[in-house]
């Protein structure tokens, strides 16, 4: 299957997860002039791809919230 956005691929992957199609297959994304193809042969492979696709879909929609502060991990002493 070929997709033109990461968000569309994420939605298809969620549909595939619901229907149990996560053990073997292929996805293709054509975004920004680049074609990327992902093959998976197990659920573990599928999950790795899904995590990456989820991050790219979030960046694509602008829903990624970056860190805005640095937290001091110590007890306040330098």
N, C-alpha and C positions, 0 to 999 in steps of 0.2 A: 504494500500500500504506500502511496506517495502523498505527502502532506506538504502544505506550503507555510504552515506556522507550527511552532512548538506547542501552542495551546490546543490546536486541533489534534495533534499527535497525542497529547496528554489525555484528552477526552476519549480518543479511541482506545488508548491503553487501559483507561479505567473501565471502559465497556468490555474489553477483552478480559480484564481481571474478573469482572462480575460473571462472565460466561465461562471462565476457566481456560481461556486460550493463552496460557502463559508458559507453556513448556517447550514450544518450538515455533519459530517463525521469523519474520523479518519486517522491519519498518524502514521507510525512507522519507527524509525531509529535504526539501529543496527550499532553502532560506538564504536570502542575501547573495544569490548567485552561486551558492555552494550546495552540492548534493551530498548528503550523508546517509549512509546505509548502516543499519544495525541488525545483526543476526543474533538470535538467542537460541540456546539449546537446552535451557533449564530454567526453572523458576528463579534461581539465584541470578542467572544472567539477566533475566527479564527485570528483576528488581534493581539491579545496578543501572540498567538503561533508564528505568522509570525515575530513579532518583535524579539522574542528570537531566532528563526531559522536564521533570517537575521544576528544577531550578531555572532552566532556560525559559520555561513558560512563565514563571513568576517574573523574570527579568523582562520578558517581552511585554507583559501586561502592566509593568510598573508596580507590582505589588510587593517587590522586595524592599524590605526596610533595613537599611544599613545600621551599623552600630554608631551611635552618636556620642558616646562617652567612653572614657577608659576607666575601668573599675580598679581600685586599689585592692589587691588581693591580700595584703598584709593587715596588720593591726593599726595602721595609720602612722607607723614609725618609718622613718627613712633611714 
